[in-house]
Amino acid sequence: MIKKYSIEFVEEKKKVENPVTKFGGQPVWIDKAQWPIEENGKPMRFICQIELCPEIFGDSKFKMAYLFVSKEWSNYILICQPSDIKILTKEKFDGSSICKMVKKRESDMVLSSQKCEFTASFTLGEDYNFVHQEPYFVGDELVFEDSSEDYGEVLNGNKIGGTPLFMNCDELPEEDSWKLLLQLDATTVPFELNFGDAGMGYFFINMKDGSLNFIIESC
């Protein structure tokens, strides 16, 4: 079994200024500000910061992970602190972030974007070890792996750590140094994520170097 934190989002009315797990708003850096810059020179969009707690990620030199996305939602960058990163960043404290869609007036027919900020309430739990959901080949041999009846129910949902529940293809990174950082369901989070049609986002962190492997699956 693999430990996880199931996420319940808590909307904050005041700016969060503590180095805690949160979504939206502005990053609270534990080291110097390191806002990643796109190739066109524009700052990326801040999604969230995740505290890399030892209960889920074990003992690590990394304490906080900051997730950013390009304007077109086509490229994601992870900044871990403390670390010596190799990508272009700017010492910048304010920039674009995620939004939620709301009616500004009760009579509005169209939703408008609004800045938002959410912290997280966690429930510590456990996921099953990863099981391939389709038959696959090992050499020339076709292998079937059985999972528990409630495998999908247990693995589903928004969470930190644990085991991913892929919608389409099993794309689990092979090296043990990769851990699931985040699983987010765009249909159930209280803010806008461009993961395609009813998409799921899977973000893996390499605990050796703080690099990111991201997978987006949709219907």
C-alpha atoms as one frame of an Amber mdcrd trajectory, in Angstrom:
protein
   0.000   0.000   0.000   1.142   3.530  -0.773   0.343   6.529   1.422  -1.597
   9.496   0.060  -3.347  12.676   1.120  -6.865  13.026  -0.280  -7.610  16.702
  -0.911 -10.582  18.775   0.156 -10.240  22.318  -1.196 -10.815  25.235   1.186
 -11.377  28.653  -0.400  -9.488  31.489   1.262 -10.799  35.056   1.292  -7.498
  36.535   2.476  -4.119  36.173   0.805  -2.249  33.085   2.043   1.233  34.092
   3.125   2.417  30.912   4.854   4.462  28.214   3.074   1.676  25.613   2.958
   0.089  23.545   0.223  -2.227  25.797  -1.777  -3.756  26.298  -5.209  -3.915
  29.676  -6.943  -2.982  33.044  -5.545   0.742  33.799  -5.539   3.570  31.428
  -4.603   5.024  31.724  -1.122   8.711  31.022  -1.707  10.789  29.344   0.997
  13.936  30.438  -0.842  14.434  33.291  -3.288  11.675  33.870  -5.884  12.222
  31.725  -9.001   9.320  32.364 -11.384   9.823  30.335 -14.603   9.850  32.188
 -17.937   8.588  30.900 -21.291  10.700  31.012 -24.462   8.841  34.166 -25.549
   9.973  35.897 -22.359   6.559  35.820 -20.678   6.142  34.510 -17.116   4.318
  31.199 -16.793   1.043  30.753 -14.886   1.167  29.594 -11.275  -1.029  26.590
 -10.435  -0.073  25.448  -6.958   2.579  24.784  -4.355   2.836  21.410  -2.641
   4.578  20.792   0.660   6.712  17.688   0.246   5.867  16.185   3.612   7.928
  13.163   4.736   4.767  11.105   5.437   4.196  10.918   1.675   7.547  11.658
   0.041  10.029  10.365   2.620  13.151  12.197   3.721  14.174  14.620   1.001
  16.270  17.726   0.482  13.213  19.246  -1.248  10.659  20.938   1.019   8.258
  22.638  -1.405   7.298  22.068  -5.061   5.826  24.880  -7.198   3.877  23.949
 -10.340   3.557  26.337 -13.293   2.008  26.052 -16.771   2.476  27.881 -20.066
  -0.215  30.233 -21.367  -1.432  27.577 -23.841  -1.495  24.862 -21.129   0.925
  22.831 -23.238   4.005  22.831 -21.024   4.429  22.436 -17.280   7.393  23.352
 -15.094   8.172  22.288 -11.549  10.341  24.409  -9.273  11.559  22.665  -6.123
  13.074  24.505  -3.185  15.656  24.474  -1.939  17.448  23.473  -5.172  19.873
  24.627  -7.841  17.607  24.757 -10.887  18.807  24.891 -14.487  15.909  26.668
 -16.184  15.299  30.338 -16.913  13.573  32.088 -14.026  12.990  35.639 -12.818
  13.013  36.972  -9.263   9.325  37.820  -9.479   6.700  37.684  -6.735   3.424
  38.390  -8.581   2.050  36.933 -11.793  -0.874  35.196 -13.436  -2.520  32.298
 -11.654  -5.496  29.967 -11.934  -9.079  31.297 -11.782 -12.559  30.048 -11.068
 -15.618  30.741 -13.229 -18.462  32.648 -11.587 -21.545  34.717 -12.342 -20.801
  38.350 -11.536 -24.551  39.020 -11.428 -27.389  36.579 -10.867 -28.855  37.518
 -14.248 -25.632  36.801 -16.165 -25.882  34.081 -18.801 -22.110  33.811 -19.214
 -19.568  32.975 -16.528 -16.598  35.252 -15.920 -13.156  34.358 -14.612 -12.272
  35.424 -11.082  -9.013  35.154  -9.182  -9.089  32.546  -6.439  -6.949  30.885
  -3.811  -7.516  27.561  -2.066  -5.705  25.786   0.715  -6.236  22.084   1.328
  -7.685  19.954   4.077  -6.064  16.514   4.013  -7.160  13.006   4.873  -4.291
  10.561   5.212  -5.011   7.251   3.514  -3.513   4.444   1.468  -3.752   3.376
  -2.170  -3.249  -0.071  -3.614   0.026  -0.730  -5.372  -0.159  -0.032  -9.093
  -1.849  -2.701 -11.218  -1.920  -2.655 -15.022  -5.548  -2.258 -16.030  -5.188
  -3.961 -19.419  -3.426  -7.159 -20.527   0.128  -6.463 -21.612   3.140  -8.336
 -22.974   6.342  -9.304 -21.187   8.461 -10.423 -24.113   6.155 -12.751 -26.050
   4.031 -13.651 -23.036   0.627 -12.028 -22.516   0.239 -11.137 -18.836  -2.941
 -10.429 -16.913  -2.883  -8.768 -13.507  -5.871  -8.796 -11.198  -6.889  -5.844
  -9.047  -9.231  -5.620  -6.100 -12.894  -4.947  -6.844 -12.678  -1.437  -5.405
  -9.298  -0.625  -7.001 -10.658   2.246  -9.109 -12.816   3.623  -6.309  -9.874
   3.767  -3.886  -7.446   5.347  -6.389  -9.880   7.907  -7.798 -10.024  11.554
  -6.763  -7.815  14.573  -6.163  -4.782  13.667  -4.101  -1.133  14.133  -3.252
   0.949  10.979  -3.435  -0.552   7.529  -3.748  -1.082   5.570  -6.959  -2.416
   7.090 -10.200  -5.688   5.910 -11.698  -5.158   6.377 -15.425  -8.158   6.997
 -17.677  -6.653   5.570 -20.853  -3.116   4.188 -20.966  -0.948   2.935 -18.128
   1.951   5.398 -18.215   3.577   4.935 -14.824   7.248   6.049 -14.804   9.443
   2.981 -14.352  12.193   4.277 -12.065  11.599   4.107  -8.306  12.797   7.705
  -7.912   9.514   8.947  -9.447   6.576   9.559  -7.103   3.072  10.801  -7.844
   3.049  14.441  -6.778  -0.523  15.274  -7.780  -3.582  13.693  -9.342  -6.186
  16.300 -10.298  -9.610  15.744 -11.841 -10.538  18.847 -13.848 -14.249  18.035
 -13.453 -14.207  18.157  -9.644 -11.695  20.872  -8.680 -13.197  24.299  -7.790
 -11.040  26.170 -10.318 -10.315  26.064 -14.046  -7.817  23.529 -15.436  -7.377
  22.998 -19.160  -6.907  19.234 -19.266  -9.073  18.666 -22.344 -12.500  16.997
 -22.317 -13.178  15.863 -18.721  -9.436  15.465 -18.297  -7.212  14.178 -15.525
  -3.739  15.476 -14.769  -0.988  13.299 -13.322   2.177  15.030 -12.113   5.173
  12.954 -11.072   8.215  14.293  -9.244  11.681  12.773  -9.451  12.917  12.802
  -5.876  16.542  12.685  -7.061  16.610  15.959  -8.971  13.167  17.591  -8.595
  12.265  17.185 -12.274   8.690  16.764 -13.513   6.933  14.156 -15.619   3.368
  15.170 -16.462   0.635  13.197 -18.186  -2.740  14.573 -19.216  -5.520  12.155
 -20.216  -9.023  13.026 -21.364 -12.118  11.418 -22.876
